[in-house]
Amino acid sequence: MPALAPQPRHALLPDLERSRAVLVACDDDAVRVPEFQPAARTAQLAEALASARTGMAFHPGSVAVVTSWQHPAEVFDAVRRAAEEASDVLLFHYAGSGLRHREFALTRTVPGSDNSIPLRAVADIVRDSPAARQVVLLDCEHFEDASSYFTRDPVPDGSSTPHTLSLLGKQPSMYFASGDDRIPAGDEFTDTLAEALRSGVEDGPEALDLVALRNAIEGRWAQLRYYVENEYIGAPDTLNLVGGRDVALGVNVAFGPDGDRGRRPFYLDAGVVDLMERWWD
């Protein structure tokens, strides 16, 4: 019996040989539970992006996770290496809150120089990459500032980049009190994205582009707020999205009649519901 021909890779998925991903996290010293830290959530997303079960958007050897860095130069080196090597998809993910995040995303190391803001310098490296498709995922406080570094206007001579940039993300909107500070909690983008990739999206497309993922995540948050009956839980948040139809971050394990029926429903995370209800009670 002849061997079955390998299934063609979906065109929206990154090319495994020519794509790179860099995931960076700034942990918050106010968060005492390690699994709630940006680094832990970032590790979950890295695993989902490189999982064979979800289509292996990126080869495991092409995913760099930078979570214990001591100086921005370590981040610059990882992003620069990926930007130089990627010719198809370059993905940059950033999650952060707290003092270290503010130092990385807002503080000028040279007064008056925008380019001396570390995250702004990272954005310049990403924008200068020859990658045909650039994806930026941001899960951080001061989202508007962070996203503007990647989506600023074309250069003054009127020329525009030939590359395609997609950006998806938000800043936290739900917080727990911690002394004089606040800790983001309950509706983080990174771990929700990872769960969408792992569990699939009911009635979603075969390949999960950023538009499909955005819609699924917003739907999940709407379900979460429905099940947490409390006046402090408002309407579902909206994810900011630029582009998003040109690249997929995984195949949909729930797609079609042969979809994975053994997965847990994506729309509801009972553990988060219990956490929120216990906190507000």
C-alpha contacts under 8 A as a table, 3 or more apart, distances in Angstrom:
res1	aa1	res2	aa2	distance
9	R	13	L	7.22
10	H	13	L	5.63
10	H	207	A	7.14
11	A	14	P	7.77
12	L	207	A	7.15
12	L	209	D	7.47
12	L	246	D	6.28
12	L	247	V	4.69
12	L	248	A	5.12
13	L	57	A	5.85
13	L	207	A	7.57
13	L	247	V	5.96
13	L	248	A	4.96
13	L	249	L	6.42
13	L	250	G	6.81
14	P	18	R	7.76
14	P	19	S	6.03
14	P	57	A	5.75
14	P	58	F	6.70
14	P	88	D	6.64
14	P	89	V	5.66
14	P	247	V	7.00
14	P	248	A	7.30
14	P	249	L	7.74
15	D	18	R	5.43
15	D	19	S	5.71
15	D	57	A	7.90
15	D	58	F	7.70
15	D	88	D	6.33
15	D	89	V	7.26
16	L	19	S	5.75
16	L	57	A	7.19
16	L	58	F	5.65
16	L	59	H	5.61
17	E	59	H	7.62
18	R	85	E	7.22
18	R	86	A	5.27
18	R	87	S	5.35
18	R	88	D	5.34
18	R	89	V	7.10
19	S	58	F	6.77
19	S	62	S	7.17
19	S	85	E	7.62
19	S	86	A	4.81
19	S	87	S	6.40
19	S	88	D	5.30
19	S	89	V	4.61
19	S	90	L	5.82
19	S	131	A	7.97
20	R	58	F	6.83
20	R	62	S	5.09
20	R	63	V	6.13
20	R	82	A	5.55
20	R	83	A	7.57
20	R	85	E	7.26
20	R	86	A	5.52
20	R	89	V	6.41
20	R	90	L	5.12
20	R	91	L	6.37
21	A	58	F	7.21
21	A	62	S	6.32
21	A	63	V	4.77
21	A	64	A	6.24
21	A	82	A	6.85
21	A	90	L	5.79
21	A	91	L	4.49
21	A	92	F	5.92
21	A	93	H	7.89
22	V	63	V	5.87
22	V	64	A	4.75
22	V	65	V	5.93
22	V	66	V	7.46
22	V	78	A	7.01
22	V	79	V	6.27
22	V	82	A	7.13
22	V	91	L	6.24
22	V	92	F	5.03
22	V	93	H	6.31
23	L	42	T	6.72
23	L	46	A	7.22
23	L	63	V	7.61
23	L	64	A	6.20
23	L	65	V	4.78
23	L	66	V	6.13
23	L	92	F	5.92
23	L	93	H	4.60
23	L	94	Y	6.03
24	V	39	A	7.83
24	V	42	T	7.37
24	V	65	V	6.02
24	V	66	V	4.81
24	V	67	T	5.74
24	V	75	V	7.43
24	V	92	F	7.85
24	V	93	H	6.05
24	V	94	Y	4.87
24	V	95	A	6.50
25	A	38	P	5.55
25	A	39	A	5.19
25	A	42	T	6.68
25	A	66	V	6.59
25	A	67	T	4.95
25	A	94	Y	5.75
25	A	95	A	4.82
25	A	96	G	5.61
26	C	38	P	6.39
26	C	39	A	6.97
26	C	67	T	6.67
26	C	95	A	6.32
26	C	96	G	4.42
26	C	97	S	6.54
26	C	100	R	6.13
26	C	101	H	5.47
27	D	37	Q	5.68
27	D	38	P	5.44
27	D	39	A	6.21
27	D	67	T	7.82
27	D	96	G	6.07
27	D	97	S	6.62
27	D	98	G	7.32
27	D	100	R	7.13
27	D	101	H	7.53
28	D	31	V	5.63
28	D	37	Q	6.79
28	D	38	P	7.73
28	D	96	G	7.26
28	D	97	S	5.60
28	D	98	G	4.75
28	D	99	L	6.86
28	D	100	R	6.92
28	D	101	H	7.66
29	D	32	R	7.32
29	D	98	G	6.98
29	D	99	L	7.72
30	A	98	G	7.37
30	A	178	S	7.14
30	A	181	D	7.79
30	A	183	I	6.99
31	V	34	P	7.36
31	V	36	F	7.15
31	V	37	Q	6.61
31	V	183	I	6.72
33	V	36	F	5.62
33	V	37	Q	7.02
34	P	37	Q	5.32
34	P	40	A	6.88
35	E	40	A	5.30
35	E	41	R	7.22
36	F	40	A	6.67
36	F	41	R	7.15
37	Q	40	A	5.47
37	Q	41	R	6.64
38	P	41	R	5.17
38	P	42	T	5.94
38	P	95	A	5.66
38	P	96	G	5.95
38	P	97	S	7.89
39	A	42	T	5.03
39	A	43	A	6.20
39	A	67	T	5.60
39	A	95	A	7.81
40	A	43	A	5.21
40	A	44	Q	6.53
41	R	44	Q	5.15
41	R	45	L	6.47
41	R	190	T	6.09
41	R	191	D	5.25
42	T	45	L	5.11
42	T	46	A	6.22
42	T	65	V	7.77
42	T	95	A	7.22
42	T	190	T	6.60
42	T	191	D	7.41
43	A	46	A	5.08
43	A	47	E	6.27
43	A	65	V	7.24
44	Q	47	E	5.22
44	Q	48	A	6.34
44	Q	191	D	6.78
44	Q	194	A	6.30
45	L	48	A	5.04
45	L	49	L	6.16
45	L	190	T	6.67
45	L	191	D	6.60
45	L	193	L	7.24
45	L	194	A	4.71
46	A	49	L	5.21
46	A	50	A	6.38
46	A	63	V	7.07
46	A	65	V	7.29
47	E	50	A	5.34
47	E	51	S	5.99
48	A	51	S	5.14
48	A	54	T	6.95
48	A	56	M	7.92
48	A	194	A	5.82
48	A	197	L	6.39
48	A	198	R	6.26
49	L	54	T	7.41
49	L	56	M	5.97
49	L	57	A	5.43
49	L	58	F	6.06
49	L	194	A	7.89
49	L	197	L	7.78
49	L	249	L	6.61
49	L	250	G	6.88
50	A	54	T	7.87
50	A	55	G	7.84
50	A	56	M	4.56
50	A	57	A	5.94
50	A	58	F	5.12
50	A	59	H	5.72
50	A	60	P	5.16
50	A	63	V	7.64
51	S	54	T	5.49
51	S	55	G	6.55
51	S	56	M	4.83
51	S	57	A	7.69
51	S	60	P	7.98
52	A	55	G	5.05
52	A	56	M	4.62
53	R	56	M	7.07
53	R	198	R	7.91
53	R	253	V	7.66
54	T	57	A	7.62
54	T	197	L	6.45
54	T	198	R	6.40
54	T	250	G	5.25
54	T	251	V	5.30
54	T	252	N	6.89
54	T	253	V	6.53
55	G	250	G	5.20
55	G	251	V	5.13
56	M	59	H	6.33
56	M	250	G	6.62
57	A	248	A	7.58
57	A	249	L	5.45
57	A	250	G	5.44
58	F	62	S	6.34
58	F	63	V	6.78
59	H	62	S	5.23
59	H	63	V	6.91
60	P	63	V	5.53
61	G	64	A	7.84
64	A	78	A	7.06
66	V	69	W	6.43
66	V	75	V	6.75
66	V	78	A	7.83
69	W	72	P	7.31
69	W	74	E	6.22
69	W	75	V	7.26
70	Q	74	E	7.48
71	H	74	E	5.88
71	H	75	V	7.58
72	P	75	V	5.18
72	P	76	F	6.26
72	P	104	F	7.46
72	P	118	P	6.44
73	A	76	F	4.84
73	A	77	D	6.07
74	E	77	D	5.26
74	E	78	A	6.46
75	V	78	A	5.27
75	V	79	V	6.19
75	V	122	V	7.90
76	F	79	V	5.24
76	F	80	R	5.85
76	F	121	A	7.85
76	F	122	V	6.24
77	D	80	R	5.14
77	D	81	R	6.06
78	A	81	R	5.30
78	A	82	A	6.33
79	V	82	A	5.18
79	V	83	A	5.95
79	V	92	F	7.80
79	V	122	V	7.01
79	V	125	I	7.13
79	V	126	V	7.35
80	R	83	A	5.01
80	R	84	E	6.12
80	R	125	I	6.22
80	R	126	V	7.75
81	R	84	E	5.33
81	R	85	E	6.31
82	A	85	E	5.16
82	A	86	A	5.95
82	A	90	L	7.17
83	A	86	A	5.49
83	A	90	L	6.52
83	A	125	I	6.96
83	A	126	V	6.16
83	A	128	D	7.85
83	A	129	S	4.91
83	A	130	P	7.26
83	A	131	A	7.14
84	E	87	S	7.98
84	E	129	S	6.20
84	E	130	P	7.18
86	A	89	V	6.18
86	A	90	L	5.78
86	A	129	S	7.55
86	A	130	P	7.06
86	A	131	A	5.29
87	S	90	L	7.64
87	S	130	P	5.79
87	S	131	A	4.04
87	S	132	A	5.98
88	D	131	A	5.00
88	D	132	A	4.96
88	D	133	R	5.88
89	V	131	A	5.63
89	V	132	A	6.23
89	V	133	R	4.67
89	V	134	Q	5.67
89	V	135	V	7.29
90	L	126	V	7.72
90	L	129	S	7.97
90	L	131	A	5.93
90	L	133	R	6.40
90	L	134	Q	4.92
90	L	135	V	6.18
91	L	134	Q	5.95
91	L	135	V	4.59
91	L	136	V	5.86
91	L	137	L	7.77
92	F	126	V	7.74
92	F	135	V	6.25
92	F	136	V	4.92
92	F	137	L	6.31
93	H	136	V	5.79
93	H	137	L	4.55
93	H	138	L	5.93
94	Y	137	L	6.33
94	Y	138	L	5.08
94	Y	139	D	6.15
94	Y	140	C	7.24
95	A	138	L	6.12
95	A	139	D	4.57
95	A	140	C	5.17
95	A	190	T	7.44
96	G	100	R	7.93
96	G	101	H	5.23
96	G	139	D	6.68
96	G	140	C	4.82
96	G	141	E	6.85
97	S	100	R	7.21
97	S	101	H	5.02
97	S	102	R	7.15
97	S	140	C	5.89
97	S	141	E	5.71
97	S	184	P	7.69
98	G	101	H	5.43
98	G	102	R	6.38
99	L	102	R	5.09
99	L	103	E	6.26
100	R	103	E	5.11
100	R	104	F	6.21
101	H	104	F	5.04
101	H	105	A	5.87
101	H	106	L	7.98
101	H	141	E	8.00
102	R	105	A	5.24
102	R	106	L	5.31
102	R	107	T	6.66
103	E	106	L	5.75
103	E	107	T	4.89
104	F	107	T	6.37
104	F	117	I	6.91
104	F	118	P	5.37
104	F	119	L	5.94
105	A	117	I	6.46
105	A	118	P	6.28
105	A	119	L	4.99
105	A	120	R	7.29
105	A	146	A	6.59
106	L	117	I	6.14
106	L	118	P	7.90
106	L	119	L	7.76
106	L	145	D	7.91
107	T	117	I	5.66
107	T	118	P	7.71
108	R	111	P	5.75
108	R	112	G	7.23
108	R	113	S	6.60
108	R	114	D	6.78
108	R	116	S	5.29
108	R	117	I	4.59
108	R	118	P	7.64
109	T	113	S	7.94
109	T	116	S	5.37
109	T	117	I	6.33
109	T	118	P	7.96
110	V	113	S	5.61
110	V	116	S	5.73
113	S	116	S	5.49
113	S	117	I	7.60
114	D	117	I	5.82
114	D	120	R	7.20
115	N	118	P	7.60
115	N	120	R	5.95
115	N	121	A	5.63
116	S	120	R	7.22
116	S	121	A	6.56
117	I	120	R	5.19
117	I	121	A	6.24
118	P	121	A	5.07
118	P	122	V	6.39
119	L	122	V	4.94
119	L	123	A	6.26
119	L	146	A	7.24
119	L	149	Y	7.69
120	R	123	A	4.98
120	R	124	D	6.39
120	R	146	A	7.61
120	R	149	Y	5.37
120	R	150	F	7.76
121	A	124	D	5.12
121	A	125	I	6.50
122	V	125	I	5.16
122	V	126	V	6.35
123	A	126	V	5.07
123	A	127	R	6.07
123	A	149	Y	5.86
123	A	150	F	5.27
124	D	127	R	5.12
124	D	128	D	6.14
124	D	149	Y	7.82
124	D	150	F	7.46
125	I	128	D	5.23
125	I	129	S	6.42
126	V	129	S	5.34
126	V	134	Q	7.58
126	V	150	F	8.00
127	R	134	Q	7.95
127	R	150	F	7.06
130	P	163	H	7.63
131	A	134	Q	6.43
131	A	163	H	6.96
132	A	162	P	7.81
132	A	163	H	5.06
132	A	164	T	6.29
133	R	163	H	5.96
133	R	164	T	4.85
133	R	165	L	6.16
133	R	166	S	7.80
133	R	246	D	7.59
133	R	247	V	7.43
134	Q	163	H	7.12
134	Q	164	T	5.90
134	Q	165	L	4.68
134	Q	166	S	6.15
135	V	165	L	5.88
135	V	166	S	4.79
135	V	167	L	5.83
136	V	150	F	8.00
136	V	165	L	7.62
136	V	166	S	6.21
136	V	167	L	4.66
136	V	168	L	6.45
137	L	167	L	5.85
137	L	168	L	5.06
137	L	169	G	5.54
138	L	143	F	7.17
138	L	146	A	7.72
138	L	147	S	7.42
138	L	167	L	7.73
138	L	168	L	6.47
138	L	169	G	4.61
138	L	170	K	6.39
138	L	171	Q	7.86
139	D	143	F	7.42
139	D	169	G	5.60
139	D	170	K	5.53
139	D	171	Q	5.73
139	D	172	P	7.45
139	D	188	E	7.17
139	D	189	F	5.85
139	D	190	T	6.36
140	C	143	F	5.74
140	C	170	K	6.74
140	C	171	Q	4.83
140	C	172	P	6.65
141	E	171	Q	4.79
141	E	172	P	6.24
142	H	145	D	5.59
142	H	146	A	6.38
142	H	171	Q	6.51
143	F	146	A	5.01
143	F	147	S	5.91
143	F	169	G	7.80
143	F	170	K	5.96
143	F	171	Q	5.14
144	E	147	S	5.33
144	E	148	S	6.15
145	D	148	S	5.29
145	D	149	Y	6.80
146	A	149	Y	5.60
146	A	150	F	7.45
147	S	150	F	5.51
147	S	151	T	6.37
147	S	167	L	7.84
148	S	151	T	5.07
148	S	152	R	5.51
149	Y	152	R	5.95
154	P	158	G	6.40
154	P	159	S	6.43
154	P	160	S	5.31
154	P	161	T	7.39
155	V	158	G	5.93
155	V	159	S	6.21
155	V	160	S	6.98
156	P	159	S	7.54
161	T	164	T	7.89
164	T	246	D	7.86
165	L	242	V	7.60
165	L	243	G	6.89
166	S	241	L	7.45
166	S	242	V	5.26
166	S	243	G	4.77
166	S	244	G	5.12
166	S	246	D	7.92
167	L	240	N	7.69
167	L	241	L	5.62
167	L	242	V	4.93
167	L	243	G	6.81
167	L	244	G	7.09
168	L	210	L	7.26
168	L	214	R	7.74
168	L	239	L	6.77
168	L	240	N	5.60
168	L	241	L	4.58
168	L	242	V	6.49
168	L	244	G	7.78
169	G	189	F	6.87
169	G	239	L	5.56
169	G	240	N	5.43
169	G	241	L	6.85
170	K	189	F	7.02
170	K	238	T	7.74
170	K	239	L	5.52
170	K	240	N	6.04
172	P	175	Y	7.52
172	P	184	P	5.76
172	P	185	A	7.52
172	P	187	D	6.92
172	P	188	E	6.32
173	S	184	P	7.22
173	S	187	D	7.38
173	S	237	D	7.72
174	M	184	P	5.83
174	M	185	A	5.54
174	M	186	G	6.28
174	M	187	D	6.62
175	Y	182	R	5.74
175	Y	183	I	5.13
175	Y	184	P	4.36
175	Y	185	A	5.10
175	Y	186	G	7.65
176	F	182	R	5.53
176	F	183	I	5.01
176	F	184	P	6.38
176	F	185	A	6.23
177	A	180	D	7.49
177	A	181	D	6.29
177	A	182	R	4.62
177	A	183	I	6.29
178	S	181	D	5.11
178	S	182	R	5.31
178	S	183	I	6.55
179	G	182	R	7.61
184	P	188	E	7.55
185	A	188	E	6.68
186	G	272	V	6.53
186	G	276	M	7.05
187	D	192	T	7.74
187	D	221	W	7.00
188	E	191	D	6.40
188	E	192	T	6.61
189	F	192	T	5.28
189	F	193	L	6.09
190	T	193	L	5.22
190	T	194	A	6.34
191	D	194	A	4.96
191	D	195	E	6.15
192	T	195	E	5.09
192	T	196	A	6.21
192	T	217	I	6.56
193	L	196	A	5.07
193	L	197	L	6.40
193	L	213	L	7.20
193	L	217	I	6.82
194	A	197	L	5.24
194	A	198	R	6.26
195	E	198	R	5.01
195	E	199	S	5.90
195	E	200	G	7.97
195	E	266	F	6.91
196	A	199	S	5.36
196	A	200	G	5.42
196	A	201	V	6.47
196	A	213	L	7.09
196	A	216	A	7.33
196	A	217	I	7.18
196	A	266	F	6.24
197	L	200	G	5.42
197	L	201	V	7.88
197	L	208	L	7.87
197	L	249	L	7.72
197	L	250	G	6.30
197	L	251	V	7.69
197	L	252	N	7.16
198	R	253	V	7.63
199	S	253	V	6.65
199	S	254	A	7.24
199	S	263	R	5.79
199	S	264	R	6.61
199	S	265	P	6.97
199	S	266	F	5.83
200	G	204	G	7.95
200	G	251	V	7.84
200	G	252	N	4.82
200	G	253	V	4.81
200	G	254	A	4.89
200	G	255	F	7.53
200	G	266	F	7.11
201	V	204	G	5.11
201	V	205	P	7.98
201	V	213	L	8.00
201	V	216	A	6.59
201	V	252	N	6.31
201	V	253	V	7.55
201	V	254	A	5.84
201	V	255	F	7.49
201	V	266	F	6.99
202	E	254	A	5.72
202	E	255	F	7.06
203	D	254	A	7.56
203	D	255	F	6.81
203	D	256	G	7.98
204	G	208	L	7.58
204	G	212	A	6.81
204	G	252	N	7.15
204	G	254	A	7.64
204	G	255	F	6.53
205	P	208	L	6.33
205	P	212	A	7.35
205	P	252	N	6.77
205	P	255	F	6.57
206	E	251	V	5.89
206	E	252	N	5.23
206	E	255	F	5.57
206	E	256	G	7.85
207	A	248	A	5.90
207	A	249	L	7.71
207	A	250	G	6.03
207	A	251	V	4.35
207	A	252	N	5.57
208	L	211	V	7.82
208	L	212	A	5.71
208	L	213	L	6.12
208	L	248	A	5.01
208	L	249	L	6.00
208	L	250	G	5.51
208	L	251	V	5.73
208	L	252	N	6.00
209	D	212	A	5.48
209	D	213	L	6.30
209	D	244	G	6.23
209	D	245	R	5.64
209	D	246	D	7.18
209	D	247	V	5.53
209	D	248	A	3.82
209	D	249	L	6.19
209	D	250	G	7.70
210	L	213	L	4.97
210	L	214	R	5.86
210	L	244	G	4.54
210	L	245	R	6.28
210	L	247	V	7.14
210	L	248	A	6.46
210	L	249	L	7.45
211	V	214	R	5.10
211	V	215	N	6.27
211	V	241	L	7.79
211	V	244	G	5.47
211	V	245	R	6.21
212	A	215	N	5.27
212	A	216	A	6.19
213	L	216	A	5.07
213	L	217	I	6.06
214	R	217	I	5.29
214	R	218	E	6.20
214	R	239	L	6.48
214	R	241	L	7.72
215	N	218	E	5.27
215	N	219	G	6.17
216	A	219	G	5.06
216	A	220	R	6.20
216	A	267	Y	7.99
217	I	220	R	4.97
217	I	221	W	6.34
218	E	221	W	5.18
218	E	222	A	6.28
218	E	236	P	6.64
218	E	237	D	6.69
218	E	238	T	6.45
218	E	239	L	7.13
219	G	222	A	5.03
219	G	223	Q	6.35
219	G	267	Y	6.97
220	R	223	Q	5.10
220	R	224	L	6.23
220	R	266	F	7.04
220	R	267	Y	4.47
220	R	268	L	6.38
221	W	224	L	4.88
221	W	225	R	6.23
221	W	236	P	5.61
221	W	237	D	7.20
221	W	267	Y	7.84
222	A	225	R	5.31
222	A	226	Y	6.22
222	A	235	A	7.18
222	A	236	P	4.97
223	Q	226	Y	5.01
223	Q	227	Y	6.36
223	Q	267	Y	6.32
223	Q	268	L	6.37
224	L	227	Y	5.35
224	L	228	V	6.28
224	L	267	Y	7.80
224	L	268	L	6.25
224	L	269	D	7.43
224	L	273	V	6.64
225	R	228	V	5.06
225	R	229	E	7.11
225	R	233	I	6.15
225	R	234	G	7.15
225	R	235	A	7.27
225	R	236	P	6.97
226	Y	229	E	6.57
227	Y	273	V	6.91
228	V	233	I	7.24
228	V	273	V	6.07
228	V	276	M	7.06
228	V	277	E	6.32
229	E	233	I	7.49
229	E	277	E	7.91
230	N	233	I	5.66
230	N	277	E	7.97
230	N	280	W	7.74
231	E	234	G	7.12
241	L	244	G	7.05
243	G	246	D	7.41
244	G	247	V	6.46
245	R	248	A	7.59
248	A	251	V	7.57
252	N	255	F	5.31
253	V	259	G	5.52
253	V	260	D	5.64
254	A	258	D	7.78
254	A	259	G	4.15
254	A	260	D	5.35
254	A	261	R	7.36
255	F	258	D	7.11
255	F	259	G	4.94
255	F	260	D	7.96
256	G	259	G	5.46
260	D	263	R	6.13
265	P	268	L	6.36
266	F	269	D	7.32
269	D	272	V	5.57
269	D	273	V	6.52
270	A	273	V	4.98
270	A	274	D	6.16
271	G	274	D	5.20
271	G	275	L	6.18
272	V	275	L	4.98
272	V	276	M	6.15
273	V	276	M	5.28
273	V	277	E	6.18
274	D	277	E	5.22
274	D	278	R	6.06
275	L	278	R	5.31
275	L	279	W	6.11
276	M	279	W	5.11
276	M	280	W	6.21
277	E	280	W	5.41
277	E	281	D	5.99
278	R	281	D	5.21
